[in-house]
Amino acid sequence: MKVENTPRERIAAIVAGQKEYFRSGVTLDIAFRRRMLQRLSEALVKWEKPLCDALYEDLHKSYEEAYMTELSIVAGEVRNHLRHLRSWSRTVCRPTPLKMFPSRSRIVSEPLGTALIVSPWNYPVQLLLNPLVGAISAGCTAVLKPSPYVPHVSLTLERMIADTFDEHYVAVVQGNRDVNTVLLAERYDIIFFTGSPSLGRIVMRAAAENLTPVVLELGGKSPCIVDRDADIEVAARRIVWGKTLNAGQTCIAPDYLLLHHAVKERFVKAFVRELRRMHGDDVSRSRHFVRIVSERAYDRLVAYLGDGDVIAGGGHRREERYIEPTLLDNVADDAPVMTDEIFGPIFPIRCFDDVDEAISYVNRREKPLALYYFGDTRTGRHVVERTSSGGACINDTIMHIVNENIPFGGVGHSGMGRYHGRESFDAFSHRRSVVITPTWPDLPFRYMPYRFFKLVKKIL
């Protein structure tokens, strides 16, 4: 199956129609936004089976994993916004200094306008619809661009959105990178992009032409540190889960292992043991192990296997786009597997003797989207304090994305801006400062020729 490119004229008409619809003021009403959020919630239930079937067709993603990592996260986000939208959108009073008497100060949250949301293929439902929740909540209209690499999912999402919303409010545009170029030539009030740093640069350059604000959710090489005092069994279990979730095709997947020398052998054995416990002796037969998205991605990942010594796993079959979870030892720091974001079930290992050595190693590289530490909690806090990453977990992986009450986003090379919960509402809003001044009294001190300046100077 292949998705067809949406024609240039159709894209221009959709964007123009959404801008006109936004200017009508319909989306400003809080009751309208709540109805649209409720409509999205109902659509998630109605389209649950078609979306899960499409995720299996494109990625071999099991129903359980599809629901947990895609639909449930969006559903939770919708519930959170329905619960708090009225309070988030309320005008906020702020103190006004004496020098501004008799004025009053307020902050009003207003929608930015028409949003472009571009999502990747690895979590194609969650990463398209979760930002949409924020756009609806804030009162924006939205043009959605799913990935062509998961055609069954993208076409199902298009049908779902067309069945749920008027295209003047929310619409789906399909196609390859040529369509991205056409889309980015249009003018939006905000662009929300999830993808690779290289594509993020293209989006940011295009946005700069119109000074359009951007939220960039990118990626990077997220380190996973296992210290000498870590609970090796628990660490191995949680790392295996985090690395094999979506076959490692997760922007916050642990990318490489930093193991304390003292625990290396025990960890490798525990990793293999936990892998078998979760996926069986033959991982390829596990219905919960996802396939690599394309042959091109498969070939790139298989090439990494030559960058070190395979000490666990290593099996692969191109006809199935299957790669067995693999541990690589004796990997050079400048090898491609240690410089590229892996985005697959391959785990290079590097050892350290002291946690400050691991901290130094992380800090010499670009800031990652996530950082994971296993060991004593106090040491973990020290590691978090001395490093920088989009998010972090101590004695866990992945789970910081699950909590809709804390922000998710990158820093530096791994992105800019954040969303989830209130952060999503704010991402698609402008916090507008408003000063309200009565016409009486009209104090003369502010006007030329600035009488009583010495007194005014003391007040200022």
VODREN-93256 format. One record per atom (N, C-alpha, C): residue in one letter; x, y, z. Coordinates in steps of 0.02 Angstrom, whole numbers, plus 50000, padded with zeros to 5 digits. Layout:
VODREN-93256
AXYZ/...
END
This chain:
VODREN-93256
M500424994050000/M500005000050000/M500445006350000/K500215011449965/K500585017649960/K500105023549967/V500285028450005/V499865034450011/V500015039149953/E499495042349929/E499565047149873/E499705054149900/N500125057749866/N500275064549885/N499665069149878/T499515072849929/T498985077749924/T499215083349877/P498805085249827/P499025090349779/P499155097149813/R499605100949783/R499785107549808/R499175112049816/E498725111949766/E498145116349768/E497685114449826/R497635108049839/R497205105649894/R497495107849961/I498155107649968/I498475109850030/I498355117250042/A498445121149989/A498335128449995/A497615129950015/A497135126149986/A496435127250002/A496275125450075/I496575120050099/I496455117950168/I496725123250216/V497335125550204/V497635130550249/V497235136950248/A497045139250189/A496645145350184/A495975144650218/G495655138950209/G495015137650241/G495065137650317/Q495605134650343/Q495685134450415/Q495815141450444/K496195145450408/K496335152250432/K495675156250436/E495265155450384/E494625159050384/E494175156550441/Y494165149950452/Y493765147150505/Y493995149650573/F494655150050583/F494915152550647/F494715159850657/R494755163850604/R494575170950611/R493845171950627/S493425166950613/S492715167550630/S492585167750705/G493075165450745/G493015165650817/G492675159650848/V492475154750808/V492115148850834/V492525145150885/T493175144450873/T493595140350917/T493775143650983/L493595150050991/L493765153551053/L493335151251111/D492745148751097/D492265146751149/D492505140451185/I492545140751251/I492785135051290/I492315129051282/A491665130351279/A491185124851270/A491305121251204/F491465125051152/F491625122051087/F492235117551092/R492755120051125/R493365116051132/R493235109551170/R492835110051223/R492665104051262/R492275098951219/R491825101451178/R491445096851134/R491915093451085/M492405097151059/M492865094151011/M493325089051044/L493535090351106/L493935085551143/L493525079251156/Q492895080151174/Q492465074351186/Q492365070451122/R492305073951066/R492225070651002/R492845066450985/L493445069151000/L494055065350989/L494075059251034/S493865059951096/S493845054351142/S493385048751116/E492815050651090/E492345045651062/E492635042451000/A492995046350960/A493305043550899/A493835038350916/L494205039450970/L494715034550990/L494395027751006/V493805027951036/V493455021651051/V493185018550986/K492875022650945/K492575020150883/K493095017150836/W493675020350833/W494185018350785/W494745014250816/E494635011750876/E495155007950911/E495375001850870/K494904997850849/K495094991750812/K495414993250745/P495134997750703/P495474999250640/P496185001950650/L496285006150701/L496955008850713/L497435003350736/C497214998950780/C497644993550804/C497794988550748/D497294987250706/D497414982750649/D497934985850601/A497884992350590/A498354995650546/A499054995750575/L499114996650641/L499764996550674/L500094989650668/Y499684984450671/Y499954977650662/Y500174976650590/E499774979150544/E499924978350472/E500594981650454/D500704987650480/D501304991450461/D501924989650502/L501814988250568/L502384987450613/L502394980850651/H501894976550640/H501844970350679/H501774971950754/K501434977450769/K501334979550838/K500724976050867/S500814972550922/S500264968750953/S499724973450978/Y499114970850987/Y498574974951013/Y498744977951080/E499044973851124/E499214976251191/E499704982151188/E500234981351148/E500724986651143/E500434992751108/A500024991651057/A499704997251021/A499265001251069/Y498884997751110/Y498435001251155/Y498825004951209/M499325001551239/M499695004551295/M500115010551273/T500455009951216/T500935015151196/T500655020251147/E500055019151123/E499775023851075/E499095026551099/L498575022351097/L497905024851109/L497785026951181/S498045023051229/S497905024751299/S498225031351319/I498805032851290/I499145039151306/I498745045151280/V498475044451220/V498055049851192/V497415050551233/A497105044951249/A496485045151288/A496605048451356/G497165046851389/G497325049951453/G497435057451446/E497745059451391/E497865066651379/E497205070351370/V496745067251332/V496085070451322/V495725071251389/R495725066051430/R495395066451495/R495695071951538/N496355072651537/N496685077751576/N496485084751554/H496435085751489/H496245092351463/H495505093851478/L495075088951472/L494375090051489/L494295091951563/R494705088851604/R494665090151676/R494905097151694/H495405099751658/H495725105951680/H495645111851632/L495325110951576/L495315116151525/L495045122851551/R494505122651589/R494215128851614/R494705132751657/S495065129351700/S495535132851744/S496145135251705/W496385131151657/W496965133251617/W496815139551576/S496195140051551/S496025145451505/S495785151751542/R495725151351607/R495475156951646/R495965162851645/T495695168951641/T496105174951647/T496435175151716/V497075176751717/V497465176851780/V497625183951799/C497475185851861/C497655192451886/C498385192451908/R498725198051896/R499425198751917/R499495205351955/P499945205552004/P500035211852042/P500265217451996/T500055223552013/T500245229451975/T500615234252023/P501215236352005/P501605240652050/P501285247452059/L501465250752114/L501195257252131/L501305262352076/K501865261952041/K502025266851988/K501515266751931/M501105261351927/M500605260951873/M499895262551898/F499825264651961/F499175266251988/F498805271251942/P498165269951926/P497685265151955/P497565259051910/S498055256851871/S497965251451823/S497915244551858/R497635239751821/R497615232751842/R497935228551787/S498215222751805/S498575218651756/S498285211551753/R498235208951693/R497955202351682/R498385198551631/I498345191851633/I498635187651581/I498065183551550/V497995184151485/V497465180651449/V497785175551402/S497575169251404/S497815164151358/S497385164151295/E497705165551238/E497345165551176/E497655160551127/P497255157351084/P497545152451037/P497995155850986/L498515152450966/L498975155250917/L498655155750848/G498235150850829/G497905151050764/G497905144350730/T498165144050669/T498195137850630/T498865134350642/A498825128050662/A499415124150679/A499555118850625/L500185117750611/L500405112050571/L500735106950618/I500475100750617/I500745095450660/I501005089950614/V501655088650617/V501985083550575/V502235078050621/S502035071850607/S502215066350652/S502635061150615/P503025057050653/P503435051750623/P503055045150620/W503415039950600/W503105033450589/W503125028850650/N503565030250699/N503685025150750/N503115024350800/Y502795030050819/Y502185029850859/Y501675034250822/P501435031950766/P501075036350719/P500405038850744/V500095035250791/V499455037550819/V499585042450875/Q499985040350924/Q500115044550982/Q500425051250963/L500925051050919/L501315057050905/L500975061850856/L500415059650826/L500005064250787/L499435067050829/L499105062650867/L498505064750902/L498635068150969/N499195066451002/N499335069651067/N499445077251059/P499845079451010/P499885086751000/P499215089750979/L498815085950941/L498155088350921/L497725090050981/V497775086151034/V497395087551095/V497565094651120/G498205096351121/G498415102951143/G498145108451097/A498155107151031/A497905112050983/A497165113350993/I496775107951002/I496055108651013/I495925112251079/S496275110251130/S496185113151196/S496325120651197/A496845122651161/A497045129751159/A496585133851114/G496205130551069/G495755134251025/G496025135350955/C496505131250934/C496795131850867/C496435127450817/T496545128650753/T496385123850701/T497035120050686/A496985114250650/A497585110250642/A497595106650575/V498175107050541/V498325103050482/V498785097450505/L498585091250494/L498965085450518/L499325082050460/K499955080450470/K500355076850419/K500645070550449/P500325064650437/P500625058350461/P501175055950415/S501505050550436/S502085048050398/S501865043250342/P502165043850283/P502005039150229/P502315032250239/Y502775031450287/Y503105025050297/Y502655019950332/V502095022250359/V501595017650389/V500925019150355/P500855016850292/P500285018950251/P499605016750279/H499565010750307/H498925008450334/H498695012850391/V499165014550435/V498985018950491/V498805025950466/S499195028650421/S499075035450398/S498395036150363/L498215031150323/L497575031450289/L496995030450338/T497105026250389/T496585025250440/T496495031750480/L497035035050497/L496995041350533/L496625046650490/E496755046650426/E496415051450381/E495655050250383/R495455043850379/R494745042250380/R494435044150448/M494805042750501/M494565044350568/M494455051850577/I494945055850556/I494895063050564/I494335065850521/A494265063450459/A493725065750415/A493045063950443/D493005058250477/D492375056050508/D492205060050571/T492705063250600/T492615066450666/T492565074050662/F492955077150617/F492995084450616/F492875087150545/D492635093350542/D492605096950478/D493315098850458/E493475098350394/E494165099650372/E494365106950381/H493875111550389/H494055118450404/H494315119150475/Y494225113850514/Y494445113950584/Y495055109450593/V495005103150573/V495575098450576/V495575094450511/A496145094050478/A496195090450414/A496855086750410/V496865081350372/V497465077250361/V497715078350291/V498365079250285/V498715079750221/V499205073950217/Q499225070550160/Q499635064650152/Q500205065750102/G500745061750111/G501265061750060/G501965061350085/N502435061750039/N503145060950054/N503475067750070/R504135067950064/R504495074050082/R504355079850034/D504145078249972/D503945083549926/D503345087349954/V502895083549985/V502305086550016/V502515090750076/N503005088250113/N503265092150170/N503505099050146/T503855099050089/T504115105350062/T503535110150045/V503015107450014/V502435111549997/V502095114050061/L502015109650110/L501695111550173/L502085117150208/L502745116450210/L503155121250246/L503195128050210/A502995128150147/A502985134550110/A502385138750130/E501875135550160/E501295139250184/E501465142650250/R501055147350270/R501175151050332/R500695148650386/Y500975146750443/Y500585144350501/Y500725148950560/D500345147850613/D500455151550675/D500885147650724/I500955141150713/I501415136950751/I501525130550712/I502145127950714/I502295121450684/I502535116850740/F502215110950744/F502405105950794/F502675099950755/F503315098550763/F503645093350724/F503975088150769/T503845081850754/T504185076350788/T504555072350736/G505215071350746/G505615067750698/G506345068250713/S506755067450663/S507485067350672/S507765074450676/P508355075350708/P508675081950709/P508805084850640/S508985080550592/S509135083050524/S508505086150492/L507925082850501/L507305085650474/L507075091550516/G507235091450581/G507075097150624/G507405103550600/R508015103050575/R508365108950549/R507995111750488/I507745107250444/I507375109450385/I506735113150406/V506385110350455/V505775113450480/V505925120350509/M506455120750548/M506625127050581/M506825132450529/R507185130350477/R507375135150425/R506755137850389/A506275133350375/A505665135450342/A505255139950387/A505225138350451/A504835142450498/A505145149350506/A505805149750501/A506145156150509/A505935161250455/E505745158850397/E505545163350343/E504955167750364/N504505164850405/N503915168550428/N503925169950502/L504505168850534/L504575169650606/L504035165650644/T503905159650619/T503395155350649/T503695151550709/P503355151650766/P503615147750823/P503585140350809/V504055136650836/V504085129350825/V504155125650892/V503865119750893/V504025114750944/V504345109050907/L504955107450925/L505335102050892/L505455096450942/E505155090750931/E505275084750971/E505715080150930/L506355079950946/L506835076450903/L507065069950935/G507705069050946/G507935062550971/G508635063150998/G509045058350979/G509735058251003/G509915051651034/K510525051351060/K510775045051088/K510685045251164/S510145042151187/S509975042251258/S510385037051296/P510815039251342/P511245034551378/P510855030751433/C511085024751446/C510805020651499/C511385018351543/I511425021151604/I511985019851649/I511775014651701/V512175009351708/V512055004251759/V512665004151805/D512555006551867/D513095007251915/D513215000751953/R513755000551992/R513954994452026/R513464992352080/D513074997052109/D512604995252161/D511884994552135/A511804994052069/A511134993152040/A510864986252056/D510204985752061/D509864979252064/D509864976551993/I510324971951979/I510454969851910/I509844966451879/E509494962351917/E508904958851889/E508374963851868/V508214968651912/V507704973651896/V507944978151839/A508584980151842/A508854984451790/A508814981051722/A509014974751718/A508994971051655/A508284970551629/R507814969051674/R507114968251654/R506834974751624/R506964980351658/R506694986651635/R507044989251573/I507684987751567/I508064989851508/I507854985651447/V507774979051457/V507534974851402/V506854977251378/W506414978851425/W505744981351405/W505814987851367/G506214992551392/G506284999051359/G506614998551291/K507074993751283/K507424993151220/K507034989151168/T506644984251191/T506274980251142/T505574982951129/L505344987851167/L504714991251152/L504774994351083/N504314992451039/N504324994850969/N504984993150934/A505304987650957/A505944985450930/A506474990850932/G506454994950986/G506955000250993/G506835006350951/Q506285006350912/Q506135011950868/Q505725017150907/T506045019650959/T505735024351005/T506215030151016/C505975036351012/C506435042051017/C506765042351085/I506445039551138/I506745039451205/I506985032551224/A507075028051176/A507355021451192/A508065022251219/P508265018251269/P508965018351288/P509385016451228/D509875020751211/D510235019951148/D510885016051157/Y511255017551211/Y511875013851223/Y511945012851298/L512315007651316/L512405005651386/L513085008051412/L513075011151470/L513685012651507/L513655008251570/L514045002851569/L514044997951623/L514654998651667/H514554998451732/H515134998151777/H515484991551766/H516154991751764/H516534985651751/H516324979851796/A516174981451858/A516034976251908/A515384972351893/V514934975251853/V514284971951842/V514184969651770/K514684970651728/K514594969151657/K514374961951644/E514744957151669/E514584950151654/E513904948251682/R513754950351743/R513104948851773/R512534952051734/F512644958251711/F512124961551673/F511984958051607/V512504956151571/V512414952851506/V512004946451515/K512164942451565/K511784936351578/K511054937851596/A510964942951639/A510284944851659/A509884947551600/F510214951251556/F509884954051497/F509614948351453/V510024943351440/V509824937751398/V509254933951432/R509304933051497/R508794929451535/R508124933151533/E508134939651544/E507514943551543/E507224944051473/L507654944251423/L507414944351353/L507014938051338/R507274932251359/R506914925951348/R506264925751388/R506274928551448/R505684928451490/R505114932451457/M505294938051425/M504784942351394/M504574939951325/H505044937451285/H504904936051215/H504994928751195/G505204924551242/G505304917551226/G506004916151198/D506144909651188/D506804907651163/D506944910151092/D506414910751052/D506474913350984/D506084919850980/V506444925450984/V506114931950987/V505704933250924/S505904930350868/S505554931550805/S504834928850807/R504704924250853/R504034921350858/R503604924950910/S503894929850944/S503514933650994/S503024938250959/R502394937950978/R501904942350946/R501954949550972/H502384950651022/H502474957351049/H503124960651025/F503474957450978/F504094960550953/F503964963450885/V504034970050880/V503874973850820/V504414972750767/R504224973850704/R504704973350648/R504984980150631/I505554980150598/I505864986350575/I505424989350520/V505364995950518/V504854999150477/V504964998250402/S505594997850379/S505714997350307/S506364993550294/E506454991350233/E507074987950214/E507674992650219/R507574998950203/R508115003750209/R508345004450282/A507875004850328/A508045005250399/A508374998850422/Y508124993150397/Y508414986650414/Y509144986350392/D509294988350331/D509984988050305/D510444992550346/R510204998350366/R510605002950407/R510774999650474/L510274996450505/L510384993350570/L510844987250566/V510764983150515/V511184977250508/V511914979350499/A512034984950465/A512714987450455/A513054988950522/Y512664990850573/Y512944992350639/Y513234986150673/L512984980250654/L513214974150686/L513954972950675/G514244976050624/G514954975350611/G515384980350648/D515074984550690/D515444989750726/D515724987250793/G515604980950809/G515854978250872/G515784970750873/D515904967750931/D515844960450939/D515154958850967/V514784954550932/V514124952450954/V514204947551012/I513954949451072/I514014944951130/I513334942151151/A512804944451119/A512134941651129/A511704943751071/G511294939151047/G510844940750991/G511214940650925/G511034945250881/G511364945850816/G510984942950758/G510454939050771/G510074936050717/G509674941150678/H509574940050614/H509184944650574/H508954941350509/R508354943350485/R508084940750423/R507764946550384/R508044947950326/R507824953850288/R507114953050263/E506904946950243/E506234946050216/E505684947650266/E505854947150331/E505374948850384/E505514955650415/R506064958750395/R506304964950427/R506374963850502/Y506654958050519/Y506744956050589/Y507474956550609/I507594959850665/I508264960050695/I508204958150768/E508574953150788/E508564950750857/E508894955950903/P508614957050963/P508954961551011/P509674959251021/T510134963951015/T510854962351011/T511264966651057/L511744963551093/L512234967151132/L512894967251094/L513194973151087/L513834973951051/L514374976151100/D514934972651100/D515494974351144/D516084976851101/N516574979851136/N517184982251102/N517034986851043/V516634991851056/V516424996551005/V516825003051011/A517105005450958/A517485011650959/A517025017650965/D517255022750999/D516835028651011/D516635032150947/D517045031450894/D516895034850831/D516545030250781/A516355024250802/A515995019750758/A515295022450745/P515005021150686/P514335023750671/P513815022050724/V513855016050753/V513355013950802/V513405018150866/M513975021650875/M514065025950933/M513995033350917/T513905034950853/T513815041950834/T513115043350806/D512805038250775/D512125039050749/D511615037050802/E511015040050798/E510475037450839/E510265030750810/I510285025450851/I510205018650826/I509495017350802/F508995018750843/F508295017850825/F508155010650804/G508385006050845/G508284999050832/G508524994850891/P508454988250888/P508594983950946/P509324982050955/I509784986750942/I510494985350949/I510774989651005/F511174986451049/F511394989751110/F512154989451116/P512524994751097/P513244994851108/P513404995951182/I513954992951205/I514144993351275/I514804997051282/R514835001351332/R515455004451352/R515505003951428/C516095002651454/C516165001651526/C516505007751559/F516375008451624/F516695013851662/F516875011251732/D517335014851765/D517545012951833/D517245017451886/D517075023551868/D516815028351916/D516245032251883/V515725033751921/V515135036951891/V515295043751861/D515795047251888/D515985053651858/D516285052751788/E516575046851776/E516825045251709/E516235044551661/A515695041351685/A515095040651643/A514775047551630/I514765051751682/I514485058551674/I514885062451622/S515535062051626/S515965065551578/S515855063151507/Y515765056551500/Y515645053651434/Y514985056351404/V514465056651445/V513815059151422/V513875066551403/N514225070351444/N514265077651433/N514685079651373/R515115075151349/R515505076651289/R515095075951225/R514495073251231/R514065072051173/R513485077051172/E513105076851118/E512515081151114/E512015079351169/K511615084251190/K511125083051242/K510585078251216/P510475072651251/P509985067651227/P509275069351248/L508795065751219/L508095066651237/L507935063451304/A508315058251322/A508195054951386/A508855052451415/L508865051551480/L509445048651515/L509175043951567/Y509495038051573/Y509275032951620/Y509855030951665/Y509715030551730/Y510225028551779/Y509935023051824/F510325017751833/F510145012351878/F510675011751933/G510445012451994/G510905012152051/G510605015852110/D511015017952157/D510795021552216/D510445028052196/T509875029352227/T509475035252209/T509855041752218/R510245042252272/R510625048452284/R511145049552229/T511465044152208/T511945044852152/T511575046552088/G510985043652080/G510585045252021/G510415052652017/R510235055552075/R510095062752076/R510725066752059/H511295064452081/H511925067652064/H512045067451989/V511905061751958/V511995061051886/V511525065751849/V510895066051870/V510415070551838/V510625077751846/E510875079551905/E511095086451918/E511685088451875/R512135083751861/R512755085351826/R512695084551750/T512135082151726/T512045081151654/T511435085151631/S511305085051566/S510715088351538/S510395083751487/S509735083051491/S509355079051443/S508635081451443/G508265079451391/G507565081551388/G507175079151448/G507275072851468/G506955069951527/G507425064651555/A507245061851612/A507675056851643/A507265052251687/C507515046151696/C507235041351744/C507795038551786/I507665037751850/I508125034351895/I507825027551910/N508185022251894/N507965015351903/N507345013651861/D507305016551802/D506765014851756/D506945017451687/T506545015351637/T506615018051569/T505925019851543/I505895024551498/I505305026251459/I504745029751499/M504665027951563/M504055029551599/M503925036951609/H504415041251599/H504275048451608/H503805051151555/I503735047651499/I503275049951447/I502555048251464/V502455043651511/V501785041151526/V501385046151568/N501725049951610/N501385054451656/N501205060951620/E500555061951607/E500335067951572/E500375074251616/N500565073451680/N500605079251725/N501305082351726/I501785079351691/I502445082151687/I502625083451614/P503025088551599/P503155090251529/P503605085151495/F503505084451430/F503945080351388/F504225084651333/G504885084351324/G505185088251270/G505945087551272/G506265090251221/G506985089751215/G507335096051237/V508005095751234/V508425101551250/V509025101251203/G509235107051178/G509805107151134/G509675103151070/H510125098551056/H510085094450995/H509465090050994/S509175088551051/S508595084051054/S507935087651049/G507945094251040/G507315097751027/G507225104051067/M506635107051059/M506465113051097/M505715113251105/G505495116251160/G504785116351176/G504585109851210/R503985109851239/R503765103951276/R503005103451273/Y502745097651288/Y502025096751289/Y501835091351338/H501185089551339/H500835085251387/H500505089651440/G499865088351451/G499495092051502/G499485099451491/R499585103251544/R499575110651540/R500095113151490/E500655109551484/E501175111651437/E500925111451365/S500485106651349/S500195106351282/S499745112351269/F499325113951319/F498895119851313/F499315126151301/D499845126951339/D500275132851333/D500665132951267/A500845126951242/A501235126651180/A500855129651121/F500195128851121/F499785131351065/F499435137851083/S499645140951138/S499335147251161/S499845152851163/H499585158951160/H499975164851175/H499725167751240/R500175168551289/R499985171451353/R500045179051346/R499485182151339/R499445189251320/R499365193651383/S499815198351389/S499785203051445/S499305208751429/V498855210151475/V498355215351466/V498355219951527/V498435226451515/V498405231551568/V497755235451559/I497365235951613/I496725239451610/I496785245751653/T496695251551622/T496775257851657/T496135261951652/P495845263951710/P495245268151708/P495415275151683/T494915278651659/T495025285451633/T495085290651689/W494905288551750/W494965293151807/W495205289151868/P495685291551907/P496035297951895/P496565297351841/D496695302851807/D497205303151755/D497795307251780/L498255303851814/L498795307351849/L499265310651798/P499485316851812/P499865320751763/P500605319051761/F500855315051809/F501585314151815/F501895310851753/R501515306651718/R501795302851662/R501885307051599/Y501575312851596/Y501565316751535/Y502105322151536/M502335323951475/M502795329551469/M502445335851494/P502785340351524/P503525340851531/P503785337551594/Y503445332251619/Y503685328251676/Y503785332451739/R503235335351762/R503275339151824/R503385334451883/F503655337151935/F503795333251996/F504235327151982/F504715327951935/F505125322251915/F505525319251973/K505765323452018/K506165320852074/K505735316052117/L505105317752126/L504655313452164/L504515306952125/V504385307752061/V504255301952018/V504855297252017/K505455300052015/K506065296052013/K506125291452074/K505915294152132/K505935290152193/K505445284352190/I504855285552161/I504355280252154/I504595274852105/L504915276952051/L505155272152001/L505725267952029/
END
